[in-house]
Amino acid sequence: MWTRLMDLVMLVAEMSRSADRRPVELDKELTRRGYSSEEIEHAVFWISSRPEASRAFRPGRATRVLSEFERMSLSTEAYDYLFRLQNLGIIDGRQFETILARAIPVGAEKVHAEDVKGIACSVIFNRDMGDVDEEAFDRFDTDGAPV
């Protein structure tokens, strides 16, 4: 459920950035990928209501560089995912740091993109992963298929 929601939010943010995309094309593409019109509407509304969306990546803006310990702890894909979230305006700098702090493990295993995605869900939607508001997200089932 949560990864499906994150995937939809990322898709809408990425597709919305393209100046040549019209809303009708966006809807058709997301529908083709298996999302319902209600899911799409909710994702578009959520993204458009985010103040970070207006501060998405612009050339010349500073980029967060990982420390040596962070580079050793995070897979390249995990950092890329986190970087994309910030550049799309889905998260701000404070949320970036929160997700990064929660992702850095104590053990020797590297953190992967799916791990970061789960942590990002809890930070972005202000939820503990064990305290899910099922009613708010009832259109997303656990296996990722539209309801």
N, C-alpha and C positions, 0 to 999 in steps of 0.2 A: 504494500500500500504506500509506504513512505517513499520508496525509491521510484515508484511510478509517478507520484506527485512531483518529486524533484525533477524527474525526466521531463515531464510536461512543462514545468516552470522554465527549465533550461531551454527547451525547444521554443517556447513562445518568446522568451527573451532574445534568443539568437535570431529567430525568424523576423521578429519585430524590428530588429536593427537594420535590416535590409531596406533601403529607401525605395527600391523598385517593387516591393511586395505590397499588394493590396490586402485589406482584411479578408476579402472573399477567398483569395489564394491561400492565405494562412489557414482559414477554416477548412478548406478543401484538403490541404496537405495533412493537417492534424487529424481530420476525420479519416483520411486514408490510412493513417497510422494507428487507428483504432480508438481514438478519443471521442467521447460524446460531445455534442454542442454545449451541454451544461458544464462539463469539465473544462472545455476551452474557454467559455465565458468566465468561469471562476478564476482560471489562471491568468487571463488577460486583465481582469479586474484587479487581482492581487498584485500583479507586476505594475500596472499603471498607478496603483496607490502607494507604491514604494518611493520614498524620497531619494533613495540611492539610485534609482533608475535614471534620474536626471543628472547624476554625477558619475555615470558610467565612464569607462576608460576614454581618455582623450590623449592625443599625442603630447608628449612633454610632461606628463604626470609621473610622479615618482612611483617606482615599483618596489615592492617589499622583497628584499633579498633574504634568503634563508641563512641562518647560522650554520656552521659546520655540523653541529649536532643535529639540527633540524634536517639538513640534507641527508645525513646518514639514517635518520629515522623515517623519512617520508619517501615513498616511491615517487618517481618522476610523474607518473600518471596521477597520483594523489595531489601533488603540488599543482599540476596543470589544471585539475578539476577545481581546486580552491581558487586558483588565479582566474579561471574563467568565470566563476561565481562573482568575484569582485569586479572584473572588467565588464560584465553584463549589468552591473548595478543591482544584483540580487542580494548581495551583502555589502556592508560598509567595512571600513578598516577595523573597527572594534569587533565586529562579528568575525572577520578574518582571523584576528588574533585569538579570539575565544575558541574558534574551531581548531586552529592550529595547536593551541595549548591542550585541548582535550584529545587531540589526535596523537600527540607525541607519546609513544609508549615507554614503559619502564623496561620492557624486555628487549631482546635482540632482534625481534621480527620487525620488518618494515611495515608501515601503514600503507594500505592500498586505497585506490579511488573509492571502492564500495564502502570502506570504513569511513572515509571522509564524507561521503554522501549521507550516510546515516547520522553522523555527528552534525552535519550541516542542517539536516531536517530538524533535529531537536533544537538547534540554535535559531534557525530562521522562523520556525513556527512556534517558538517559545513553549516547547513541550519536552517533558522528560520522556524518553522513549517508552517508559512503562506507563505513562499517563496520557494515552491517546484519546482524543475526543472523537469517538467513532461517528457520532452524529454529524459532525462537521465534514467528515471525509467519507461518508457512507457510499459515495459513488466509486470509490477505489477499493477493490477487494484485495485480499492478501496475495493472490497469485499474479496480480498485475493486469488481469483482464477487466475491461470495462463492465460495469454492472448494468 
